[in-house]
Amino acid sequence: PLSGTARAGERVIAVGQRGHIVFSDDAGKHWQQAAVPVSADLTAVNFPTATQGWAVGNDGVVLHSSDAGATWHKQLDGLQIGALLVEHYSALASAEPGNEQWPLLVAEGQRLTEQGADKPLLDVWFANDKTGYVVGVFNLILRTDDGGQSWAPFQDRTDNPQGFHLNAIASTGDALYIAGEQGLLLKWDDNAQRFAAVPTPYQGSFFGVLGKPGEVLVYGLRGNVLRSTDGGLNWTALETGLHVSITAGLIDAHGNYRLFTQGGQMLVSQGTGAQMRLLRQPVSTPVAGATQSAAGALVVAGSRGAQTLALEP
């Protein structure tokens, strides 16, 4: 089983269970196994450049590759994350003794440390080879500005007081969004230097967000897709005709949105995301991650490994 995919230049990377990372240099026809130092299940992978990439997963694991995914080393794990939270928020508590949120976040770090390193990270996104975020369960979020050499907890910079899971993080080119449980959608506010809540008309979980400048789509449970063209101020629910969860998406080389479901269906738009239509697929395979190869083929990953699909219009 594989759960996430990414492009690293001409190469396609996929990550999955028990620390498996595989890569293909021929659009998914043949695969090689990468050298990985952990056996935790991996959930997501992101390459901001052709050579530099990061993968995340269970046990709070953060992995880094500098050779296009052939070899990986561990930058962080759940035990280290707990200690990071304690150190970071203890310093803030000392500097601001009257601020009640710092002791709460110190306690959260102590709980993470005491409970062990079993807190899953669910997604990763990097703007370049230096600045990026990892997000996960119970509002777990960290940022790095030095390529993962050091990480700063960002729990105090999210409008997520109930601690919902952060399922996905992605940029639309003009905004950075985090999608989560129970209709949670956050957007980076550069002025406030925090992820501000964006109200949405759907209260079920979102599993992904994608878009381009001037347009954003969020998708999730029971075939729900919402579209905004004004930065999240207003939303339109798209008619998908599906009641199965939408679990992966991409924008292809033609600028069309392609969304994939747990049932293996694929929805596609023409240009903008205003309308989606259902395409028939030769094999209905649950899809957890999808990317487009340099040659133009769609490579999807899921519970049955990786598959290559012809790019239908």
GISULLIN-V936080 format. One record per pair of residues at least 4 apart in sequence whose C-alpha atoms are under 7 Angstrom apart, sorted by the first residue. I is the first residue (numbers start at 0). J is the second residue. Records with the same first field share a line. If there is no record, write none. Layout:
I: J  J
This chain:
0: 15  16  301  302  303  304
1: 13  14  15  16  300  301  302  304
2: 14  15  42  43  287  288  300  301
3: 13  14  15  42  43  44  287  288  300
4: 12  13  14  43  44  288  289  290  300
5: 11  12  13  44  45  46  290
6: 10  11  12  46  290  292
7: 11  46  48  49  50  67
8: 49
9: 24  293
10: 22  23  24
11: 22  23  24  26  292
12: 21  22  23  68
13: 20  21  22
14: 19  20  21  41  42  43  44
15: 19  20  40  41  42
16: 40  41
17: 38  39  40
18: 35  37  38  39  40  41
20: 32  33
21: 30  31  32  33
22: 30  31  32
23: 27  29  30  31
25: 29
26: 292  294  296
27: 298  307
33: 68  69  70
34: 69  70  71
35: 70  71  72
36: 71  72  73
39: 56  57  58
40: 56  57
41: 55  56  57
42: 55  56  121  122
43: 54  55  56  121  122  123
44: 53  54  55  123
45: 52  53  54  123  124  125
46: 51  52  53
47: 51  52  125  126  127  128
48: 127  128
49: 67
50: 65  66  67
51: 64  65  66  67  128
52: 63  64  65  67  68
53: 61  62  63  64
54: 61  62  63  123
55: 60  61  62  120  121  122  123
56: 60  61  119  120  121
57: 117  118  119  120
58: 76  77  116  117  118  119
59: 76  77  116  117  118  119  120
60: 75  76  77
61: 73  74  75  76
62: 71  72  73  74
63: 71  72  73  74
64: 68  70  71  72
66: 70
74: 147
75: 79
76: 80  116
77: 81  116  117  118
78: 82  112  115  116
79: 83
80: 84
81: 85  108  109  111  112
82: 86  108  112
83: 87
84: 88  105  108  152
85: 89  105  108  109
86: 90
87: 91
88: 92  101  104  105
89: 93  105
90: 94
91: 95  101
92: 96  98  101  102
100: 104
101: 105
102: 106
103: 107
104: 108
105: 109
106: 110
107: 111
108: 112
109: 113
110: 114
111: 115
118: 136
119: 135  136
120: 133  134  135  136
121: 134  135  166  167
122: 133  134  135  166  167  168
123: 132  133  134  168
124: 131  132  133  168  169
125: 130  131  132
126: 130  131
128: 146
129: 144  145  146
130: 143  144  145  146
131: 142  143  144
132: 140  141  142  143
133: 140  141  142
134: 139  140  141  165
135: 139  140  164  165  166
136: 164  165
137: 162  163  164
138: 154  159  162  163  164  165
139: 154
140: 152  153  154
141: 150  151  152  153
142: 150  151  152  153
143: 147  149  150  151
145: 149
156: 193  194
157: 193  194  195
158: 194  195  196
159: 163
163: 179  180
164: 179  180
165: 177  178  179  180
166: 178  179  206
167: 177  178  179  206  207  208
168: 176  177  178
169: 175  176  177  208  209
170: 174  175  176  209
171: 175  209  210  211  212  215
172: 211  212
173: 212
174: 187
175: 186  187
176: 184  185  186  187
177: 184  185  186
178: 183  184  185  205  206  207  208
179: 183  184  204  205  206
180: 203  204  205
181: 202  203  204
182: 199  201  202  203  204  205
184: 196  197
185: 194  195  196  197
186: 194  195  196  197
187: 193  194  195
188: 192  193  194  195
197: 231
203: 220
204: 219  220
205: 217  218  219  220
206: 218  219  246
207: 217  218  219  246  247
208: 216  217  218
209: 215  216  217
210: 214  215  216
211: 215
213: 228  229  230
214: 227  228
215: 226  227  228
216: 224  225  226  227
217: 224  225  226
218: 223  224  225  245
219: 223  224  244  245  246
220: 243  244  245
221: 241  242  243  244
222: 239  241  242  243  244  245
224: 236  237
225: 234  235  236  237
226: 234  235  236
227: 231  233  234  235
229: 233
237: 274
239: 275  276
243: 260  261  262
244: 260  261
245: 258  259  260  261
246: 259  260  261  286  287
247: 258  259  260  286  287  288  289
248: 257  258  259  289
249: 256  257  258  289  290
250: 254  255  256  257
251: 255  256  291
254: 270
255: 267  268  269  270  271
256: 267  268  272
257: 265  266  267  268
258: 265  266  267
259: 263  264  265  266  286
260: 264  265  285  286
261: 285  286
262: 283  284  285
263: 283  284  285  286
264: 280  283
265: 277  278
266: 275  276  277  278
267: 275  276  277
268: 272  274  275  276
285: 301  302
286: 299  300  301
287: 300  301
288: 299  300  301
289: 298  299  300
290: 297  298  299
291: 295  296  297  298
292: 296  297  298
296: 307  308  309  310
297: 307  308  309  310
298: 305  306  307  308
299: 305  306  307
300: 304  305  306
301: 305
